[in-house]
Amino acid sequence: MNNRFLACCLLVLAVVPASGQRWQIGTDQRHIVWRPGADLPHEDCVEMTGEATSLVLRWGVDERGAFREERSLVFPLLRTVPNDTHASLVFRMATDIPSLLSVDGFALQSETVEQVRFDGVMEVRSTWRTGRSKLGLVSDYASEPAVTMTRTIFPSRTLPLTCERYVLRNSSPNRTRTIYIPEYMQTFETDPAKGMEGSYVLRADISGSGRFEVAPGDSVVFDAVFQAYRKGENPRRPDVAAELAARRAFIREDIGHSLVLETPDSVLNTEFHFSKLRAAESIIRTRGGYMHAPGGEVFYAAVWTNDQCEYVIPFFPFLGYATANESAINTFRHFARFMNADYRPLPSSIIAEGTDIWNGAGDRGDAAMCANGAARYALARADRTEAEELWPLVEWCLEYCRRNRTADGVVASDSDELEGRFPVGRTNLATSALYYDALLSAAALGREIGVKPSQTNAYLRQARELAAAIERFFGRDVAGYHAYRYSEINDKLRAWICMPLVVGLSERREGTVAALLGPELHTEDGLLTEQGDSVFWDRSTLYALRGIFRTGYADKAGDFLHRFTARRLTGDHVPYFIEAWPEGSGSMRQLSAESGLYCRIFTEGLFGIRPTGFRSFEMTPSLPAAWDRAALRHIRAFGSDFDLEIERVASDRLRVTLRRQDKNPQIHILKPGAILRVLLK
């Protein structure tokens, strides 16, 4: 493999034009397909995760039409030295399984990939020829394909291993083929000084070996397994068929049946399904409990106040996936261990399966992130026991923020979630906006669990005061837009000026939307982090889209959302949202929390859902002018399972219908942008 292929995750910039489309959406809007043609060569990488392993599959089809793969195998529970944020065992294996096979005594040659299909499992279908003669230096190939190969690549749901299932079908119309599948085993042993538990063994082997007489049209199946374990342990002998069935059941049932988006735009529906999957699959069962993992070959067996508490955990109750909710409460329990009477900052991250911390960027506004996520999660989760457990953490975080207000009434912090990559002063807009939102949610949560009205009213008063302070301190005309400065030292536009829109502060919405969509920040790959720079982070674009929808600019948001989504879903690096580009060696990693942010564009942006109680929420629904309807099916939040439908009934009227099984539907007619208060009786 050449260096360009090995670096595909760094160099996966468009091969086809930016407006082009490589992949096609399946009719079920649950998978994508690429049929190679004139668009070769092509390279990409995709991450798939289970509870004990993650696979970053670097794959490509070369100029001759042959498939290539390199497996980056991640084992978060096999810890390396030093046992820090990055200490998962990671090993790359490029074992070429087809090169080990023989058909009628010939090696397989001249592969042509016919189709690549992805639905959370990678499936590659190709044809192979063999040599024409065994004599002399003959190197020409048979005129007709000898076999069709389908390889299915996926991680185990629960075991530390990756599986590949191979199906070889005899392509000949009238000739029995003899297919030889070898006994094969390959092992590597790591340096014992570099493992927390000594040496680890990495192993690749084949099951299903033998000689098979395969009639025309018939097939033979065998498997390759890639795993790791501690030296002295026995290798696992998995039932690969059962592992594949478990992976598909997770995708189809746990993810596919909950929180289903229906819009007139198949691009959005399909990406929403994939985003649910990526957000939910990436949960590692560590010795410190379930931990949601950002991934990217780096971030596992650890939790962060931004990726987990702020980005993805508030989404989990809507999906209703039990393991995700378990990871959520476990995350907050870990951070609650660091509450202290002196109000020293929370750590930014709890790492190494819960045994250590990272706080290398100082206080990033972590308490605001944690309070925001915990209060929103508790309301939507609607579990009183959990809410009462989380309440002291919410209180502590809010008090920490209150104590760190400046004389101008906004919150001070050492940095923000970009951790000093871009300049920030003593204050930043994101931290204060998150604190504002957390105060509102905490007031609602406190009412649900019986907190004294004096305390919840104080939170509401503090929120009003903070809103006024945000306007006074951050509200500015920047680059000609009536919008916000991001911090006291910034005189350039920043993507994170979207945060007031996200939390419902709308005084400067027109200018802020114009700034976000103007030429200074807007690109085909989303929003630049800062005016005049070239770096973009998908997370800020995803936040901005939510805020633009929420503040009533559905047409502008809808067009932007479609183009941005199509680029991620059907372009060259698919199908998930990424961390950043160009941003160090981790550029374009498909970190999982970003997928949760994508889903929140719809739950909190398009549908405008804001939890106000265990059984209540507010909605500010909207529809782009080109749409006549949208629906979310099987919302699992607020102790219920319900559908929400939005339909356009007039140019200035929407009908919102809430449906539950065995209940009469709730039907409301309102203007776009109006607030609808919903009570689930």
N, C-alpha and C positions, 0 to 999 in steps of 0.2 A: 504494500500500500504506500502511495506517495504521501509526502508531507501535507499536501493540500487536502487530501482526504482525511488525514488524522486531525486536521485543524478545522473540520467542517463547521463546528459550532461557533468558531470565530469568524469564518469567512463565508457565512451563508447568506450574504447579500444577494440581491436578485440576479438570477441568470436570465429570466424572462423579464420583460419590462415591468415596472412597478405596478402598472395597471392590469398586467396579465394575470392569467389564472392557470395554474398547473393542475390542481386537483378538482375533481367533480364531487358534488354532494350526493350521497346515496338517497334513494327514494324514501327510505325510512327516516331520513334526517338524523341518523345515528352513526353514520360512517362516511368516510371520504375515500375516493379511489383515484389513483393515477395510472394511466396507461401510457407508458413511454412511447415517444415517437421521435419527432425531429428535435425535441428539447433535451438532448443528451450532450454531455454528461450532466448528472445531477447528484448532489450530495446533501445530506441533512442529518439531523440527530433528533431523537425524541426520548423523553424520559417516561418510564412506567415504574410504579412503586407498589410494594406489598408491605406487610407488617414487619418483615425481617430483612428485606433487601430492596434495592432500587437498581434499575437497569437504565443506563443511558446508552441507547443503541445508536451508534454512528454507522450510517448506512449510505449506500449510493448505488447508482447504475452508471457504469462507465460508457465510454463512447461506442463500444461494441455491443452494448445492451446487457452486459453481465452484472449480476448483483454482487456487492461487496459489503461486508459488515465487520465492525469492531465493537465488541461488547465491553462497555465500562461497567464493571460489576461493583456495586457498593454494598458493604455489609456493616450497617451502623452499630450492631451489637458486638462486633469484633473490634475492640478499641486499640488504637495505636498510640505510640509515644511521640510527643507529649499528649496527654488525654485532654485535648482542647476542643474548640468548636469544630475543627476540621479532622478529627481523629477517627473517622470511620475507615475501616480497611477498604481501599479502592484498588482494583486490579483490572487491567485491560487484557482481554484475550481475543485474538483474531483467528482462532482455530477455524480452518476451512473444511467444514464437514463434507460438502459435496466432493471435494478432491480425494476423499478416502474411499469413495464408492466405485463400483465397477458394474458395467452392464455388458453381458456376453464376453467378459474378459477385456473390455475396453474401459479406459477412463472416460468420465464424462467431459465433454468438450462443447465449445461454442454455445454457451448459454444465451438465451434471449428472454428477458423479463417481459411478460405480457401484461402483468397487472400488479400493483401494490395497493393493498387495502388496509385501512387503519380504523379501528373502532374501539381503541383501548387495548387491542391486540394487533400486532403487526403480522400481516399475512402477505406473502410474496408468491406469485405463481409464475413459473417460467418453464421453457422447454429446453431440452438438452439433446445434442447429437453425440455420436461416438465416432471414432476413427473408422475408415472404410476398410483398411487392411492391416494385418499384424506383421507384414513382411517389409523388410528394408527400412528406408527413410521416409516412407509414405506419411504425409501429415494432413492429407485432405480428410474431410468429414463426410459421413453418410449424408445423402441428399435429404432424407426425412428425419424428423426428430425421433429419438429412441424412447424418451420418457418425458412426461410432464411432472414437474416437482412443485408441490405446495409446501412451503415452510411457514410455520406459525410460531411466533416468538413472543414470549410474555414472562413476567416474573410470577413466582408463586404468591398466593395471597397471604400465607402465614409462615412459610419456611424460608431459610436463607439460601435460595437458589433460583436460577433462571432456567426456563425450559424452552426447547425448540422441538416441535413435532414436525416430522418430514413424512409426506405422503408421495410415493413414487407410483405413477400410473403408466402402464405400458401404452405408448402412443401408436404402436403398430396395428394396422387393421387385421393382419393375418399371421402374425409371428409371435410365438411365445418368447419372452425374454428371460434370461437368467440374471437376476440381480443379486449382487454380492454386497452385503453390509458387514463391515469388519467388526471384530471385537476391538475396542479402542478405549484407552484411558490415558489421560495426561494430567500430571500433577506438578505443582510448584509449592515450595515450602518457604515461608517468609523468615526473615531474620528474627530470631527470638528476642534480640535486644530492642526491637522496634515494636513489639506487641505488648500490650498491658498484661496479657496472659501467656506470654511466650510466643512460640511459633504458631502460625496459622497455615493450614493446608488449603490450597485452591486446586480444584479438581474439575476436569471435563471428561465425561465419558458418554458412551453410546449404549443404549439398551435396545434390544430387538435385533441383534446381529444374526447373521446366518446367510444361507444360500436359498434363494426363492425362485421358483419357476412361476412366472407371472404371465397369464394368458392375456391376449389382446383386450384392452379396456379394463383389466383388473389392476389392482394396486397392492402395495405393501407399505406398511407403516413402521417407522422406528423413531426413536427419540434421542436427543442430546441434552444432557443436564450439566449445568455449570454451577458449582457450589463452593462454599468455604466452611471450614470448621476448625476447632482447636486441635492442635497436634495431640494425638492419643485418642481422639473421638473417632467414631466410625462414620463413614460417609452415609448419607441418606440415599435410600432407594425409592424415590417417589413414584407414585402412580401418576404419570404425566397426563393421562386422559382425565383423571379426577381433578388434577390441578387446573387444567384448561377449563373444565366444567365449572369449577369454583370461581375462576376469574370471570368467565362469561356470566355466571349467575349474579355476581357482584355488580357488573356493569348493567345487566338487563333489569335486575329486580331491585337491589338496594339503591341504585342510582337512577335507573331508567323510569321507575314507576312513581318517583316522588318529584314534586316541583317541576312540572313539565311546562315549558314555555311554548305558547302557540301565537305566532304572529304571521302576517302575510309574507315575511322575509325568511326564506329557508336558510340563508346564511346565518342569521341571528339565532334561529331555533337550533341549528346544528351546533354552533359554537357554544351556546348555553349548555347543551347536553355534555359536550366535551369538558367545559369548565367545571360543571358539577363533578364530573369524574376526577379531574386532576386535583380539585380542591379536597375531595374526600378520600382518594386512594392513598394520599401521602401521609399516612399516620403510622408511626413506628411503635411497636409494643416493646418498650424499654423496661429496664429494671426500675425506672422511676415512673412507670405507668405509661399510658398512651400519650405520645407526643406527636403533634402535627409537625411535619418536616418541610421546610421550604424546598430542599433538594438541591439540584444543580451540581451533584458530585461533591458538595461541600457541607451543606447545612442539614444535619440529621441528629436525632436523639437529643434535641435541644429545642427551646421555645424562646420567642422574642416578644417584646411588648408591642412591636408594630406588626410584623407578619402574622402572628397568631392573635394576640389580644385585640388589636385594632382592625386588621384587614379581614380575616377569615372567620373567626369565632362568632361574630354577630350574625353571620350567614347560616351557621350550622343548624339552628333550630328550625329554620324554614325548610331545610332539606329533610330533617327528621331521621338522619342516619345515626343509629345509637352509638356506634364507635366514635363518630365525630363529636357528639355531645359529651361522651365520656372523656375524650381528649381535652375538651374545652374546660370542664370543671377541674380536671387534673392540672391544666396549665395555670389556672388561677390559684389553685392550692399551692403550687410551687412558688408563685410570686408572693403569696400571702405570708410565706415563711420569712420574708425580708421586711415586713413592717417593723418599725422601731419607734420608740418613744421620742427619739431625738429628731425624727423626720429627716434622716439621711436618705439619699435617693435610692429608688429601686434599682437593681441591676437591669441592664438592657436585655440580657439574655441569660437563661439558665441552661447550662450545657452539660455534656458528658453524662447523659441519662439522669440528670438532676443532681449530680454530685459536685458541681462547680458552677461558677458564674463568669460572665464576660461583661465588663463595663468600660471598655477601652475608649469610648467616645464621650464619657461623662454622662451627665443627665441629658438625654435627648428629648425630654418631654415625656419620659416613660410613664410617669404617674398619670398624666392626662390620657395617654394611650390606653393604659390598663383600666382606668375608671370608665372611659368611654365604652370599651368593649365589654367589660363585666356587667355594667348596668343594662346595656342594650341586650346582651345575651340573656340575662336573668329575666327580663321582661318577656322576650319572645319565647323563651324556654318554658315559662309559666310553671315552674316547679318551686313551690314555696320553700321546701327544705333546702334546695340549692340556693335560692335567693337569700334566705336568712344566713346561710354560710358565707355567701359572697358579700353581704352587706358591710361587715367590718373593713374589708379590703377597699370597697368603693368609698366608704367614709374616709379612710386613711389617705387614699390617693387625692380625694378632693381637698382635704385639709392640707396636704403637702402643696398642692397647687396654690391654695389660698395664701399660704405662708410665703410663697415664692413670687407673689405679685410685685411688680415694680411700682414706683411712685405714680406711673401713668396708668396703673390698674390692669396691665396685661401680665402674662406669666413669663418669667425669666427661665432660661435653661442654657446649658453649656453648648448644645448643638441641636440638631433635629434628626429625623430619621435617615437623612443622607450622610450623617456622621462626618461632617466637615468636608465632603467632596466638593461642595459649593459654599461660597462664603455666607455666613450667617452671623448676626450680631448677638447681643445678649438676649434678644427676644426673637420669636418667629411667629408668623401668622398661624401655622399649623397647630402648634401647641395650645395657643389661646382658643382657637376654634374648637379643638377637641375637648378642652376643659369646659367651654360653654355648652357643648352638646351633652357632655357627661352630667353637668348640673341639672339639665332638664330631665334626662333619663333617671337620674337618682331621685329627683323629687317624685316622679311617677312610681318608681320602685319602692321608695319609702312609704308611700301611701298604701301600697299593696300589702306590705308586711307589718303595718301598724306602727310605723315610726311617728313620733309626735309631730303634729302639724307645725309647730314652731320651727322644727328642723327642716322640713320639706319646704316651708315657706321661705326660710332663709336661703335655701338653694335657689329658689326661683328669683329672689331678690338679687342674689349674687350674679345670676345669669343675666338679668337685665342690666346690671351695672357693668358687667363684662362686655356685653354687646355694645354698649355706649363707648366703652374704653377702646374696643377694637376699631370702631368707626373713627374715633378721635386720633388714635395712635397709628393705625395701619392704613386708614383711608387716605388715598393720595391720587393725584393724577400722575400716571407713569407712562412715559413714551406716548403721550397724547391720549391716553385712555383714562376715563373716570373709574378707577379700579382700586387696587391696593398695592402698597409696597409689601414685600415679604418680610423684611426685617428693617431695623432702623439704619442699617448700613447699605441697603440695596436701592439702587436707582435704575435697575433694569427689571423688565418683566420676568416673573418666574411662574412656572406651571402651577405651583402650589397656591397661587392666589385664588384657585378654585375653592379652597376650603370653606370660606363663608357661605358660598352657594350650597355646598353639601350639607351644612348644618342649619340652613334656613335663614341666614342673614342676607337679606335681599336688597338693601338700600342701594348698592352699587351693581346690581345684577346686570344691567344693560351694558355698562362699560366693561365689566369683568368678562362677560360672555364675548364681547367684541374683541377684547384683548386675547383671550384664549384661542379664538378662531382666526385671529389676524396673522399676517405674514411673519411677524416677529417670533411667534411660537409654533404655529401650526405647520406640520409637514405630513407627508404621506405615511410616515411611521409614527404618527401621533405628535405629542407636544414636546418640544425641546424643553429641557429643564430650565434653561436660562436664555434669555434673548441674546443672540450673537454667538452662542455656543453651538456645538454639534451633538451633544449627548442627549439622549432621550431615555426616560424610564417609563415603562408601560404603566406602572402603578399611578403616576400622577395623571396620565391620560385617562385611565379608568375612573379615577376620582372626578376628573373634570366632566366627563360624560354624565356621570350620575348627577353632578350639580347642575349642569345645563338642563337636563330633563326636569329636575325637581323644581327649577325656577321658572318653568313654563315655556322654554324654547325648544319644544319637541321637534319642530321641523329642522332646525339647525343641528340639534343633537342627533336626529335620526339619520341624516345624510352622512355626517361625520362617523357615526357608529357603524353604518353599513360598510363604508370604505375601509375603515380601520379593521373591522372584523374580517372582511374578505381577504385582506392582506395576510392576516395571521392564519386564517383557516384554509385558504385555497392557493396561497402563494408558494414560497420556497422553504419556509421554516415553519412547519405545521405540527399540531393544530392549536398550540397553546400560546398564551401570552408570556412575555419574557421579562427579565429583570431590567436590563439596560443595554445600550449600545452607543458608542464604543466605551466600555467601562472595564478596563483591566482584562485579565485572563478569563473572567467569567462571562464575557459578553454573550448575550442572547440565551442565557440559561432559562429554562422553562420552570421558574420557581412557582410553587403551587398556590401560594396565597394570592398571587395576582389573579388566578382563575376565580377565586372567591370574590374579589373585587369586581370582576366582570359580571358575575351573577347579580351583584348588588346594584348594578346599573338598572336592572329591571325591577327587582323587588323594591328598592328605595328610590329609584329615579323615575322610570316609566310609570310604575304603579304608585310610587310615592308613599310607601308604607313606613310609618314611624310608630313603634310600639309605645303605648301609653298605659298599659296595664297587662295583667296576665290574660285577660280576655277581651282586650280592647286595643284598637290602634287607629291612627289617623291615616287618611289617604289624600294625596294630591295627584290624581290620575291625569294622564295626558296621552295624546296620540299624534304622531306625525300626520300631516294633511293627507298623505298618500295612503294611509291605513284606514280601514273601517272597523278594525277590531284588534283585540289582543286578549290573551288569557294566560293565567297561571293555574295549573291544575295540581291538586293534591299538595297544597301548602300545609306543612305539618306543624306550624307554630301555634302559639296561644292555646295549647292544650286541645287542638282540634285538627281536623283534616278537611280542608275546604278548597273550593275553587273561587277565583276572582275573574270576572269577565268585564272588559271595557268595550263598549260598542258606540260608534258615532251614530246618533239619531237625528242630528241636525248640524248645521255648520258651526253652531255655538253650544251644542249640548252633547253630553256623553251619558250613556246609561251604564251604571256599574251594578253588576249582579254578583251576589255572594251566594254560593251553593254549598250545602252540606247534605250528606246522606240522611234521609228520613227527616229532613227539616224543610219547611217552606223557604224558598229563596228570598233573600233580601234584595230589593231593587231600588235604586236611587238614580234620579236624573239631576245632573249638575253641570255647571259650566267648566270648561277646561281650566285647571289651576285652582279651582275651589277646593276647600278642605272638607273632606267627608269623614265624619267620626263614626266608627264602626264598633258595635258591641256584639260579641259572640255570646248570645244568651245560652 
